[in-house]
Amino acid sequence: MDKKKQMIEYMIQDLVEMISEEQNLDYDFAMRLLYDSELYNKLSDTETELYRESPAYVYGLFQDELNFGHIVQAEV
């Protein structure tokens, strides 16, 4: 496994744990929520380099998707 894919896997693990704990959801359900999200598709695309961000930042994007139906990412 190359380094980018490994970083994505670690991010996914962190996100599922955060979703499960913060939303008080079963781990398997949290995993399904993430895998069915737009965020997961963007995270899996190595060209977005989203895997380089902090788990807290990416989790915030996931929360935006849940709340607004899409990812809300402010441009600097």
SEKE-260208 format. One line per field, with one value per residue: x, y, z of N, C-alpha, C in turn; residue in one letter. Coordinates in steps of 0.1 Angstrom, whole numbers, plus 5000, padded with zeros to 4 digits. Atoms other than C-alpha are relative to their C-alpha. Last residue first. Layout:
! residues N
n.px <- (X;...);
n.py <- (Y;...);
n.pz <- (Z;...);
ca.px <- (X;...);
ca.py <- (Y;...);
ca.pz <- (Z;...);
c.px <- (X;...);
c.py <- (Y;...);
c.pz <- (Z;...);
code <- (a;...);
! end
This chain:
! residues 76
n.px <- (4991;4988;4996;4985;4998;4988;4988;5002;5004;5009;5012;5007;5007;5012;5011;5006;5008;5013;5008;5005;5010;5013;5002;5006;4989;4993;5008;4990;5006;4997;4987;4994;4994;4989;4989;4996;4992;4987;4993;4999;5011;4998;4988;5002;5009;4992;4991;5008;5004;4988;4993;5005;5005;5014;5006;5000;5007;5014;5006;5000;5011;5013;5003;5001;5013;5010;4999;5005;5015;5005;4999;5011;5013;5002;4992;5009);
n.py <- (4990;4997;4986;4998;4986;4995;5000;5009;4992;4989;5005;5008;4991;4994;5011;5000;4988;5003;5009;4992;4990;5007;5006;4992;4993;5009;4998;4999;4989;4987;4995;4994;5011;5005;4990;5000;5012;4998;4993;4986;4995;5006;4994;4985;4999;5003;4989;4990;5005;4999;5013;5009;5011;5002;4987;4994;5009;5000;4987;4999;5009;4994;4989;5006;5006;4990;4995;5011;4999;4988;5003;5009;4992;4991;4988;4988);
n.pz <- (4994;5007;5002;4997;5000;4993;5008;5011;5012;4997;4993;5010;5009;4993;5000;5014;5001;4993;5009;5012;4994;4998;4987;4990;4993;4990;4987;4989;4991;5006;4995;5012;5007;4992;5001;5014;5002;4994;5010;5000;5009;5013;5006;5003;5012;5012;5002;5006;5013;5009;5001;5010;4992;5004;5000;4986;4990;5003;4996;4985;4996;5003;4991;4986;4999;4999;4986;4991;5002;4993;4986;4997;5001;4989;5000;5000);
ca.px <- (4909;4880;4854;4844;4807;4802;4767;4733;4734;4735;4750;4774;4784;4791;4813;4832;4838;4850;4876;4888;4890;4908;4935;4941;4965;4939;4920;4948;4920;4942;4942;4904;4893;4887;4865;4844;4843;4831;4802;4790;4779;4812;4809;4774;4781;4811;4790;4764;4790;4804;4770;4761;4765;4770;4803;4815;4805;4814;4847;4856;4845;4866;4897;4895;4889;4919;4941;4929;4935;4970;4977;4964;4987;5017;5014;5000);
ca.py <- (5313;5293;5280;5244;5234;5198;5189;5180;5210;5193;5159;5175;5201;5175;5156;5189;5193;5157;5166;5195;5174;5146;5171;5177;5157;5131;5159;5158;5164;5144;5113;5108;5086;5117;5132;5100;5097;5133;5127;5102;5066;5053;5078;5069;5032;5035;5053;5026;4999;5019;5023;5060;5085;5113;5124;5089;5071;5100;5105;5067;5066;5097;5083;5050;5069;5091;5061;5045;5078;5080;5044;5052;5082;5062;5034;5000);
ca.pz <- (5020;5006;5029;5024;5027;5018;5008;5023;5046;5081;5072;5046;5071;5097;5072;5065;5103;5104;5078;5099;5131;5112;5102;5065;5044;5035;5017;4990;4964;4939;4962;4955;4985;5006;4979;4976;5014;5017;4993;5019;5017;5032;5061;5070;5066;5090;5116;5113;5120;5149;5166;5169;5197;5172;5187;5196;5164;5141;5158;5156;5119;5112;5128;5110;5077;5083;5089;5057;5037;5051;5040;5005;5003;5016;4991;5000);
c.px <- (5004;5007;5013;5003;5015;5001;5011;5012;4998;4995;4990;4987;4992;4992;4988;4989;4993;4991;4987;4991;4994;4989;4987;4999;4995;5011;5006;4992;5010;4994;5003;5013;5008;5008;5013;5011;5005;5009;5015;5008;5000;4989;5002;5011;4997;4991;5008;5008;4992;4997;5011;5008;4994;4993;4985;4992;4999;4992;4985;4993;4999;4989;4986;4997;4997;4986;4989;5000;4994;4985;4995;5000;4988;4987;4996;5009);
c.py <- (5010;5011;5001;5014;5003;5015;5006;5000;4991;5007;5012;4994;4993;5009;5006;4989;5000;5012;4996;4992;5008;5009;4992;4993;5009;5007;4992;5003;5003;5011;5014;5006;5004;4989;4996;5010;5000;4988;5002;5005;5015;5004;4994;5006;5014;5001;4998;5012;5010;4996;5001;4987;4989;4990;5000;5013;5006;4991;5000;5014;5000;4991;5006;5011;4994;4994;5011;5005;4989;5001;5012;4997;4991;5008;5009;5012);
c.pz <- (4991;5007;4993;4997;5004;4998;5008;4990;4988;4988;5002;5007;4990;4991;5007;5000;4986;5000;5006;4991;4988;5005;5000;5014;5011;5007;5011;5013;5012;5008;4994;5005;4987;4993;5008;4998;4986;4998;5005;4988;4997;4989;4986;4992;4997;4987;4987;4997;4992;4986;4989;5001;4992;5009;4998;5000;5014;5010;4997;5005;5016;5005;4999;5010;5014;5001;5003;5014;5010;5000;5009;5015;5004;5000;5011;5000);
code <- (v;e;a;q;v;i;h;g;f;n;l;e;d;q;f;l;g;y;v;y;a;p;s;e;r;y;l;e;t;e;t;d;s;l;k;n;y;l;e;s;d;y;l;l;r;m;a;f;d;y;d;l;n;q;e;e;s;i;m;e;v;l;d;q;i;m;y;e;i;m;q;k;k;k;d;m);
! end
